[in-house]
Amino acid sequence: MGSPGPSVEGSNTLNADFSSEALEEALRGERPDIFNNTNQRGQFNGEAFTEPLKQHGVRISMDGKGWYKDNIFVERLWRTVKYEEVYLKAYQDGRDARIGISEYFRFYNNERPH
């Protein structure tokens, strides 16, 4: 498992500012060769998000709009996380959510039957 990711405080919405700030912080660490973006929402394919990737020499792989099969495994994972963890907990705040979801992923990766 790599680094824990950006320390930008969590967001309840994935607006362009939050997404761009998280990306900028992530790019200060180890950079990938390719950023695989299967989400066609505006905040991920707009210039504010893609330009920093290009400036850091990161190639962008973006699937066709509406091609659901490319993202089906990730979508299934997040459905599982929501139904087995998030919807069952009453998190007090973003910190509690981050801790609970991190613990769930440890369980998911190491103990949960697949």
Buried (B, 14 or more C-beta within 10 A) or exposed (E): EEEEEBEBEEEEEEEBEBBBBBBBEBBEEEEEEEBEBBBBEEBBBEEEBBEBBEEBEBEBEBBEEEEEEBBEEEEEEEEBBEEEBBEEEEBEEEEEBBEBBEEBBEEBEEEEEE
